[in-house]
Every structure is written in structure tokens, then in C-alpha cells.
Amino acid sequence: MRYMASLIVIFLLLSGFSAPQPEEKVTIIIELDHNPGSFASEIERRYPRLEIITKYDTIFNGLAIRGTEEELEKISRMKEVTNQYPVQTYQALGEEKLQFSTETIRERIQTPYTGKGVKVGVIDTGVDYTHPDLIKNYKGGYDTVDFDEDPMETKEEGATLHGTHVSGVIAADGEMQGIAPDADLYAYRALGPGGMGSSVQVIAALEEAVNDGMDVINLSLGNAVNGPDWPTTHAVNKVIELGTVVVVAAGNAGPGAWTIGSPATSSAAITVGASALASKAPFLRVAGEEKQIPVQIMSGSVKWELEKKYPIVHVGIGAKDKDIPNLTGKIALVERGGIPFSLKALKAYQAGAAAVLIYNNESGGFHGGLDRIKLPIPVASLSKQAGEWLKQKAVDQHQWIESNQVPSDEQVASFSSRGPVTTNWEIKPDILAPGVDILSTVPGGYGSLQGTSMASPHVAGVAALLKEAHPEWTPEEIKHALTTTADLIYNKKNPFLPTEQGAGFIDVKQALDPPLLISQGGYSIGKIEEKFFRKRLPLTVKNLTEQPIKLQMERPSMKKGEWWTVPMPVEIPPKSKKDLAVELRLSSALLEDGVHEGFLSIKTDTEDYDIPYMYVKDHSNYDKVSGFELSQKWRNEDEASYRMHLADDASEVSIDLYRAGTMLRVGNLVKLEDLKSGMIEGDISLKKLDLAGTYVAVVSIQTSEGEDSYTFPIYIEGK
């Protein structure tokens, strides 16, 4: 009997359950310490409202009894009862077809192109090349972490799956079909255990990929340096100059502006932001309140499909078991911090929770995952503001929350990094692709992840299709085809901003056979510092069809201090191009500070095309310093090298060092004067400083806009 009880308990842990309503009748199975006959007679006499469904006296002694929760609770307390079990519903386990986002994309285009003969390199955590959906297309690669020819995912401590997931989106050919299922897949492992790597490994992987003759390279990786002068960005630009298409994930630091990081800041690369396909999205409401809270499912979680009212319980950071009450049938509200997300979720689930909401411990939202743990309940993230609002309006006032599924159009994912880029003031991302709840190959099977890392390989796969369809096209022309034909997505009635969506969502069918190519994927006009600004913006349009195309450009709605002049309507002959121009004039005294952006519209008889534009007026809220690094020299531990990125020219930069925790000042490392924007690097002496451990570097910068300070954690190994 102990064996049977164990099986039932395991089944409950895997399936989850919710509490019945007070008058709701339910059925339970009770286990007895003797033959059930006499006990059944006793129940019928003492509790006539209970219904005995059946008796068990062969494989174990017990009864199935139906009644209300209150009545059944009385039975369970009787001394003859040794165990009780809720009744579960069983059904034949038909095999559910997995839904892949790549199928959705391919259904839209129905193209004969499959990427055949196109070589695609994935620079990532490696790949499980033994996966049945990848084994046919895997052709080789290199490992720049261990410097050998085996780019297998990390399997032991710090195991990874990211590169296998990315590879499946591009070129899976099995139960899952990638965007380009016949492409030749090459893997370059530049990120080791835990998915960590350095610029050295990434640049080495780019070199290996170029030497192997890749047509397309995907980089679903990045850092926080929002500038165009970092080594990885320069390396990507050089790869594209040599003739390879490079697709880069924008990053997951949204929804704030200025969050695109290197190498997604490369001007020539195709930088991809993440969107959510049209679907039903979960929202939470509190009775009597108009506000709706959007739910952001964490990577690795099951879908949020709850559609009724639930009690909600706040359990702090969920670190100590004694602080977690019985959560049966309730939603756990947990604060971020202290322990990993997966452990918070597991503890809440073991306490009976129907779902888990983890809210941020600092301003804004966040993008998290469950580290391979598989739970049958949904786990989602909330912003700090949303979590505190739910605590105040629902938890503190003992209100239940209602979970509803609200239909939503295509959206820019909240986590997707936004532009613009500092220093060169360019629009990024260039385009959007699906990046939310993306099911793909992982070692041992399939799994869902989300992020711009998942959006980028969709576009890399499309680039492989374009390369097969138009082998003569340059990387620049492939990028132009994608940005020319992309479709704007809207936030209610207005399009998302250019620095949120670039040219819009990929339209693969149009990109494969575009009527025309616009050579300007967007107008990055720059930072406006003059009192009166005037600039002529080139517009080159190429007609790829056998028929003339008439086009006219609409003048955008102009704000105070802004004047646009657009070309007159024009006809472009077949298989030819026209060099036109747009002119922008600005009176900076009449403009507000900050980022100004929008779209210029070109219309033909059959299509509309939208070109994003952006300029920055004087001051804005971007970080003036990013990517500070300090590292000891391996040949001489008394010396260290530093580097950082400056967004603006600076009259003075000072770097001071503080001990982490105590924040006691160690001293000044270096003072620099009259610096130009871009990457700054140099050497300093540590000879007089006995340093070892974790520190905080405070970089103070003096610019024309005033003084700012930025902090960066660093670790010094010591002598």
C-alpha cells in the first residue's frame, strides 16, 4: 500500500489542483486499516448526506465517497482512516502536435526556397549536433572556448542549450522545420559554461566563420555597450565588408531607450528586435479597479491559461519554507532576490500554488527563466510597480484577482532592447521577428525560450532563403530587401516608434520577390546642435520589375520647428533606379530636447512603404559612459588595462575605486582630459595598491551638458 500511495502523491505533484468551492461536491478515496464493509455501514448511519460510490477490498481496503468538503473533512479525521486521496480524471494520452513559430512563418510565404546550398554559422554556446532534427544539416564548426573542433553544448556544470535552440529556428529538419531546413549548419562555440564568453572568443569565432566561407552568420549575444566603437562591433562590420550577411540580436534590456548593446550597434548588421505574434495575452484585474496588469511568462514556463478568480498571497522573497503558507489553489506573489527564480517557483508549487508571479526588486520589468526546471504551473514576471500595486490592492485588502485572456495584435516585446545608438545616433533595431514563447530544439528534445536571441535566428533563416533565391545579392541588398518590405506594427492606432521596431515586422514573401528596393533602411539624421539645421537626405529607389512603377512621397505631419521637403511624384522605368532626395530643416530653438522620430511614407499603385527617421536634439537621457572594464595584465600583475565607451566628447574623466560592500574609497586610478567620443582605453599601474577582490569603479565625466557619474562592479584577482 505504501507503493500505491507514493504513486498517487507523485501524480498530484505533477498535475496540480485547486480548492473546491464550499458547496461543491467532490469525490475522494479513503484508505482504511481494515475491511471497508462495517465502516461503510457506520458512514451511512452517521452521515446520510454522503454518497458511497464504491468499496475496495482486494488490492487495498478503502471507499470512494462523494460529498462537500466540510462533510468529507469529518470523515478524514476518523481513526480508522489511514490515508485519503483526491480523485483525478484520466484519459487516453493522444500525442499533441508541437506548435513551432517557424511553421507560422513558412505558412505565410509558401516558398520553394529552403536555404539549400547556403552556409549559416551560429556563434553561440555550441550545438547538440546529435539532435535528430539537426544531425542532417550540421556540417561542422569550431570551439573558441576550448580551441578545438568540437562545438558541442556544455554538458556538465554550467550546462547550456541556447545555441541548440537558436540553430533549430534557423535550420532544423525533422519533427521541427526551421526557416531554412536545407541550409548547411555550422556551429561556433564562443560562449562556454553558463553561456558566458568574452570579446576575444566572439571575434575568434567570427574569424573562423569567415574562413569557413559562411554566407550568413547569426549572433544571438551582446553586451551593454551602447556605442558603435566596441571591438565586436568593428569585427562585425569587417565581416560584412568581406561579403557575409550578419544578423545580431538587439538585446533583452528593454523597454527603456538607449539599451541596444554591441555588436547589435553595428551600422551594417541586421539588428533584430523581438515581437510577440498575435495571440491571446494574459492580464490580471482586481475587482473594482480599472487597471489591468499584463503577465510576462518566464522562459521555460508553461503557458498562462488561468481564466477565473484566484486568491493571491504575498510570500516575500520565498527563500524560507517557514515563510510560505499553504498556497493550495492560490497565486503566489513573490519578490525578486535572494534565491533563483526556479527555486522560488518550486517552493511555491510544492506549497500548492496554482501560479507564481515574481515581481522586480528595482524599477521596471525584467526578463527571466527557470533554468531547465519543469513545473506544471505557470510562472511569470511583473514590474516592481505592478507587483507593489497587486500587493496593495489585492493582498492587503484580501481581494481575489481575476485572470483573463485578452486578444492582442502583434506587439513589440517589452524586454526587447530599444535604440537609438549613442555617438553615431543611429536607429536600431532594423526589423522585428518573433521572440516570445519560441519552441525549438534543445538537448534531449524541445523547449520554449524567449528573447531577441530567438528573434535573430528567424531573420538569419530568412537571409538564407534570400541568398538562395538571389545568390548575386550583397549583404547590403539583402538588408535593403528586408527593411523595404517590412510591415509596421501598431500600438493601438499609432505605429510603434522607429527605435522600438525599426522598419517593422519581417514580410518574408515580399522580401523574396520585392517590386522595388529602397537603399535607405532609415534616416539616422544625428544630433542637432546648430541653431538652424538643414540637411539633404539621399533617396535611392530601384525598380526590380518588368513594368514602370509610379511613386509619390507623403510629407510627414510636421511639429513646431521642423520642415520637410519631399520629391515630386515620379515614374521609375523597369529594371532601373532613381536617385531622389528629401530635405529636412530644423530650428532648434523651437524644438523640445530629446529624441524626435517618425516615418516617411512612399506610396505606389499597389504598395505602401515606410522609412523610419530619427534625430536627437541637444540633451537626452542616455548614459555617457558604458562598458567599463579593468583587467590585470597576465605578464605583469602590477599593471592593468582599462577601456570604456564615451557617448559624448568629455573635458574630463576621472576613475575612482571603492571597496564593494563598505564603499570605502581606495583611491583614484586615473584622470583624463579632452577626450573625444568613442572607445577609450589605456594602462595604469597597480604597484602601490594592494588589491584583491570585488570593487566598484566610479567613472565621473564632465561634458558640455554637466557632470555625471556611473558605477561599474569589477573583480581584481590580486598578486
N, C-alpha and C positions, 0 to 999 in steps of 0.2 A: 504493500500500500504506500510506503514512503516513495517508491519509484513513481507511482502514478501521480501522487501529489506534486512531486517535483516537476513533472511534465506540464501539469496544469499551471503552476506558478510561472514557469518559463513562457508559456503561451501568453499569459496575461502581460508579462513584461514586454513582449514583442508586439502586442496588439493595442494596448492602452484601453482605457474605458472612461466613462463619465458618470457622474452620480445621477440616480433616478430622481424624478420629482416626487414630492411627499405622497401623493395618492396614486402614483403609478405602480401597477402590479408587475413584479418581476419574478423570475424563476431562479432558484438556487438549488444546488446539490449539497446535501449534508452527509457527512460520513459518521457512522456510529460505531460504538465499541462492542456491539452485539447484534443479533438478528433484528432486522427492522420491523418485524410484524407487530410485536407488542408496543413498540414506540409509536408506530403509525396509529394504532388504536387510541393511545394516550393523546396524540395530537388532535385527532378528530373529535375527541371528547372535550378537550380544554380550549381548542381554537377552531371552532366550526367554520370560521370565515376563510381559513386556509384551505387550499386545494392540493391534495396529494396526487401528483401526476403519475408517478410510478415508484416501484420498490426495486432495490438492487440487493441480491443476496448470493451471487455466485462469484464474481470477480472481486467484489468488496461489499460491505454492509452499508446501506445508505438509502436515502429517499430523495426524490425530486419534488420540491414543494413550491407552490405559487402563492404569492400574496404581496402585501405592501411592505415597504422597507421596515416600518415600525413593528409589524407583526413578526416578520422574519427575524428581526434582531432579538426578539424574546426567545425564539426557538434556538438561535445560535448560542445563547448563554446557558442552555440546559446542560447538566453534567454529562449526559450520555453522548453529546455531540463532540467529536474529536477534530473535525475539520469541516469547512464549508467552502464552496466554490461557485462563482457566478457561472451562468450558462452562456456559452459562446455559440454563435451561428457559424456553421461550416458550409462550404460549398466546393464544388469541383474547381480545381485551380487551372483555369484556362490560361494560356500564355498570352500576356498582354504585349502588343506591339510597341516597341520603343519609339518615341517621337523625337526625331533629330531636327534641329534648326536648319541643317544643310538640305534636308529634304524639302523644307518650306521654300528655301531659296531656289533650288533646282526646279521645283514645280512651277515657279513663276516664269522661268526662262525657257524650259523645254528645248534645250540646245543640244546639237550633236557633239559639241566640244566637251572633252573630258580631261583636258590637260595632257593628252598623250604626247610623249616626247619632250615635255617641259621639265626642267630640273628645278626643284624647290628645296631650298635649305632652311631648316628650322634651327635657329640659335636659341637654346633654351636649357632645360635641365636634363637633356638627353631624350631618349625614347625607348619604350619597351618594344623593340623590333621583333619580339616573338609573339606579339598580339596578333590573333588570327585576322583582324581587319587591316593590319599594317604590313604584315610579313611579305605580301606580294609586291608592294611598292617600295619597300625600304631597299635602298641601293648602297648605303654606306654613310660615311661621315667621319668625325674626329672628336676627341675629347680633349679640350684645352684646360680641364681641371687636373686630370691625371696625366695628360700629354701621352695618350695612346690612341689606338684606332678603334676603341670600343666605347661608343657614346651611350651606353645603357643608363637608364634612370638609376639614381641612388636607391639601393635596395635595403640597406641595413639602417643604422642610426641616421636620422635626418632624411628618411626615405622621401622621394619626390614622385610626382605624377603629372606635373604641369606640362612638360614637353610632349608627353604621350597624348594628352588631351588636345593640345594645340595641333599636333600632327594629324589627329583624326579629323578635325574640322577641315583641314586642307585636303587630305588625300586618303582617307580611309576607303577601303574597298572590300567590304564583307557585309555583315549584317548592317553596319553603318556605311553609308556612302558619303564621302566628303564632297566638297565643292568641286574638286578636280580629282576624281577617283582613279584616273590613269596616269597621274603625274608621277615622276620619279622623285622619291622622297629621300632626302639626306638630312641627317641629324648632327648638330654640332653642340656638344655639351660644354657650355660656358658657365653654367650655374651648378654648383655642387650640392652637398648635403644641406637640407633646409631651403634650397632654392637660392643660395647666396653665391655671389661671384663678384669679380672686380672688372674695372675697365680693361685691365691687361688681358683677362681671359676673353672678354667680349670682342676686343679688337683682334686678338689672335684667331678667334673663331671666324670673324669676317674675312680675314686673310685666307684661311683655309677654304672657306666657301667660294671665294673669288677664284682661287687656284683650281678648285674642282669644277669651275665653269657653271655656277648656278645662274639660272635665268631670273629667279625670284628668290628673295631672302625675307623671312619673317622674323621680327624681333619683338616678342611679347615680354619686354623687360624695360626697365628705365630707372631713373633716379629723380631727385627733387631739384635739379639744377635747371631753372627756367631761363636759359640763355642759349645762344647758338654757338658758343665758343668752347664747349667741353670736348675733350679728345674723342669720345664716342660719336659725337655729332659730326666732327670733322671726318672721322673714319667712314661714317655712313655716306656723307657727301662724296667722298672719293670713290666708294664702291659704285655709286650711281653714275658718276662721271665715266667709270670704266664700262658701263653698259648694263648693269644689273638693276632690276626693279627691287627696291627695298621698302617693305611695309612695316610700320612701327606702331605699337600700341601707345595710345595717348597717356595712359596712367590712370590710377584709381584714387586721385586726391581731390575729386570734385565734392560738392558742387561749386566751390569757390573759383573765382577768376585767377589767372596767372599761375595755374597749377600744373601746366604741361611741363614735363621734365625731359632731359636729354636721354636718348637720342631722338625723341619724338619732336624736338625743336629743329631738326634738320629741315632746311628750306626745300630740298629736292625730294625728300622721302614722302611717302604717302602715309600721313599720320591719321590713325583711325580712332574715333571715339565710339562709345558703346550706346546702343539704343535697346529699348525693350519693344518687342513686336506687339502688335495689337492683341490684347487679351483681356481677361478679367483680372483686375488687381484688387488685393485685399485692403480694406480700410476698417478702422475701428471708430466706434462712436460711443459716447456716454449719454444716457437718457437725459433729455432736457438741454443738451449742448449742441450747437450747430456745427462745431468744429469736427472735422474728420481727420484721423491720423493714418497716413499711408504706412504700410508694412513692407519692409525691405527684407526679403528672405535671405538668409545667410547661405554661402556656398556650402554644399554638402547636405543641406536640409531637404526634407520632403516638402512638397508644396503646401502652402497655407490654404486649406479648403474649408476652414471652420465657417459655418453660416448660422449662428444663433447667439444667444446671450450667455456670457460666462462670468462668474465671479473672478476677480483679479486680486492677487496677493503680492505685496512687496516683500522681497526676501533679502534686501540689502545687496551685497556682492555675492551672496550664495556660497561663501567659502566654507562655513562650518555647518555640519549636519544639524547641530542643535538649534541653529537659527532658521531651519527650513521646516515649516509646519506640514501637516497633511495637505497635499495640494490636489487631491483626487477631484477630477472634473473641473479644475480651475486653471487660469492662466497665471504663470509666474512672471512677475516683473522684477528683473534683476539688473543691478547697476554694473557697468563695465569696470574691470580692475580686479587685482588680487590673484585670480586664477584664470586659466584659459577658458575661452568660450565653451569648448566642448565639455569641460568638466562642470561648468555652471549648468549647462543643458542636461547633462547626465544626472546630476544630483536632483534637479527639479523633476525630471522624468521618473526617477526612482521614487520620488515622493508622490507620484500620481498625476503630475501636471498634464493638462491637455495640450498646452503650447507654452513656449518660452519667449519672452520679449526682453532683449538686452539693450539697455539704453546707455548712451555715451556718458563718460565722466568729464568731458570737456565740450565746449561749444561746438554745435554742428553734428552731422551724422558720421557714420563710419561704415567701412566695408569689411566684413569678417567671414571666417569659415570655421568648419567644425573638425578639421584635422583628421579626416578619414573615419571618424566615429559615425555609426549608422544608428539613428534613432527614428522610431515611427511617428514622432510628433514634430510639428513644425517649430523651427527656431528662427527668429527674425531680429533685426536690429532697428533701433529707433534713435533719433537725435536726442541730445540731452534735454532740449526744450520739450519734446513730445513726451519723453519719459516722466519728467517732473510734472507735466500737465496731467498725465494719467494718474500719477500718484495723488495729486491734489484733488482732482475731480472725481476719480473713481475709488481709489484705495481708501483715502482718508474719509470719504463720505459714504463708504460702504455701498457704492453703486456697481452694478454689473456693467460689463462692456459688451457691445454688440459688434460682431464680426460679419461684414458683408463683402461680397464680391462685386465690384463696380466695373463695368466695361470701360476699357481705356484704349485710346488710339496709340499709335507708335509714339514713344516718348524718348527723350534723352535720359539715359540712366543717371540717377542722382550722383553716383560715385564717379562718373566719367570726368576726367580732368578737362579743364577749360583753358582756353588761351586768354589773352594773346601771349606772345613771347617777348620778354624784355630785350632791350638793346637794338634788335632789328625790327621790333614792333610788328611781327607777322601774325597773320590769322592762323590759328591751329585750334582744333583738328582740321583736316582737309575734308573728311567724309565720316559717315556713321555706318555701322554694321551691327548685327545682333550680338549682344554681350550679356544678356540677363538670362539666367537659368538655362545654360547651354549644356546639353547632354552630348558626351563624346567618349572616345576611348580612354581608358585608364588601365594601368597594370592590373590584370585579372578580370577585366570586364568593362563596364561603362559607369560613368559618374557625371553629375552636374556641377559645373563651376560657373562663376560669373565674373566679369571684369572686362576691361578693354583688351586684356590678354586673349579673350575669347572672340572679340570683335575683329581684331587684326588678322587672324588666320582666315576668316571668311573672305577678306579682301585679298589676301595672298593667294587663296584658291581662285578667286575671280581673275586676278592678274595672270595666273597660269592659263586660264581659259582664253584671255585676250591675247596672250603670247602665242598660243596655238592657232588662234583664228587669224592673227596678224603678226607673223614672225618678224616682219620688217620694222614693226613699230619700236621706237626707242622708249626707255623708261619715262621720258617726259611725255610722249604721246599717250602712253598707257594711263598715266596720271591725268592727263587732259580729258581722255575719254571718260574716266570715272567721275571727275568733277563736273564736266559739262552736262552729263546725263543724270546726275544725282537729283533726287526729289526732296524738296524741303518738307520737313515735318513741323507740325504746328502745336503750340501750347494754347489750347482753346482756339481763339481766332487769329492769333498772331504767330508768325514763324518763330521758332527758337532762334536765338541770336547767332550770328556767324561764329563767334568764339565758343559757342556751345555745340554747333552742328556742322560748321564749315559749309560746304556746298549742299549738304543734306544726306539722305539715306541712299545707299547704292542701288542703282537700277541696272541690273546685270544685262537684261535683254537689250536695252538701249545702248549700253556701253559696248556690247559685242558688235553692234552694227549702227553706229551713230550717224545721223544725217550730216552733222557738222561738228567740228571741234573748235572750242574757244580756248585760245592759248593762255588766257589769264584765268586761272582757277579761282582767283580772288585778288582784290586790290588791297595790299598792305601799304597804306599811304605814309605811315611813320608817325613820329612825334612832332607836334606842331608847336614851335617856339617863336616863330616870326609873328609880328603884329598883323601883317597881311600875307596870306599864303596863296600861291597859285601853282597848280601842277597839271601837266598834260599826261594822261594815263593811256598807254597804248592798248588797242583792242584789235587782236588778230583773229579773224574768223575764217575757217577753211570749210568749203563745201565738199563733202565726200560723195555726193550722189551724182547721178547722170542728168539731173534736172536743175534748173536755176532755183535758187532759194531767195525769197524776199524777206527781209527782216527790218524791224524797227525797234528802237530802244526807247523805253519809257523813262521820263525824267522822274527820279525818286521824289517823294514828298520831302521838302527841304525845311530844316529848322532855322531858327534865327542865327545869322552869321554864316550860313552855308549856301553856296550857289553851284548847281551842276549844269554843265552844257553837254548835251549828248548829240551824236551824229544824226543826220537826216536819214529817213528810210532809204535802204539801198538793196540792190539785187546782186547776188553773188552768182556768177556763172558756174556751170557744172565743173567739178574737179579743179577748182581754183580757190584762191583765198583773197581776202580783202584786208588791208591794214587801215583800221579806223582809229579814232581817238575819242576819249572822254576827258572833259576838263572839270576840275574842282577848284573853286575859290573859297577861301575862308577869311573871315575877320575874327581873329582870336579874341578880341575884346568882347565880342558878343556871344562867345561860346562858353558853355559850362566846362569846368575841369573834368578830366576822366576820359573814358573810352567812348568813342562815337562809332556806331556800326549799323549796318543795314544791308540791303540787297538792291542791285540794279537789275532790271528786268528787260530781257530781249524776247521779242515775240516773232514767230514765223506763222505761216498759214496753218501749220499742224502742231507746233510745239511751243512751249514757253521755257525759257532758260533764265536762271537766276545767278548772278555773280555777287558774291559777298564782298563788302568793303569795310574797312576799319581805319581809324586814325585815333591818336591819343593827344589830348590837349593838356599840356603842362603837367600838373601834379596828378598822381594816381596812387592806388593803394598796393602796388606791387612791392615785393621785398627787394631792397637794393643790393643785398648780399645773399648768395646761396651756395650750397655745395662745399662749405669749408672743410678741408681735410688737413691733418697734421700727421706725418709718419716719420719714424726714425729711419735713418739710413742703415742698411744692413752691414755696410762695411765699417761704419763709424757711428756708434750709438750716442756719441756726444753731439751729433748733428742731426737735424731734422729738416724735412722739406714741407712746405705748405702750398696749398692752392685754393682758390675760391673764384667765384664768378661775380663781377660787379655789373649791375644793370645800368648804372649811370657813371659819368665821369665823377671823380671824387677829389676834393682838395686835400683830404687827409683820411687815412685808415689806420686804426690802432687795434692790435690784438692783445687782449689780456687773458691770463689763465687763472681759473679758480678751481679749488678742490670740490668735486661733486659731493653733495650731502651737506657739508659745512659751509660751502661757498666762501671759504677763506681765500683771500687773494694770494696767489703765488708770485705774480709779477707780470710785467709787460714783456711780450715776446718780440714785438716789432712795431715800429711806426713807419708809415709810408706816406709820401706826399705826391700830389699832382699825378693822379692815376687816370688813365683812360678806361672806359668801359670794356668789358670782356674778361677773359681769364687772366687772373693774377697769380703768379707763382714765384717761389724763391726759397732760399735756405736760411736757417737760423741755427745758432749754437745753443746746445743744452748743457754745456760743460759746467756752468756754475749752478745749475739746477738739478737737484737730486729728485728726479721724477719717476714715479711708477704708479699705475692705477688709472682710475677714471677721473676725468676732469671736465670742466665746462669752459670752452673758449668763448669769450665775449668779443665780437667784432664791432667796433664803433666806426661809423662812417660819416664824414662831413661832405655834403653836396650842396648844390645851389638851392635845394629845397629845405635844407636844415640838417640836423644831426639825427641819426638813427643808430640803434644798437640791436644786434642779433646774437643769439646764443646757439652753440653747437656742442653736443657731447662728443668727447674724444677719449681714446684709451691709449696710454703710453706704457709700453711693456717694461721700460726701465733697463738698467745696465745689468 
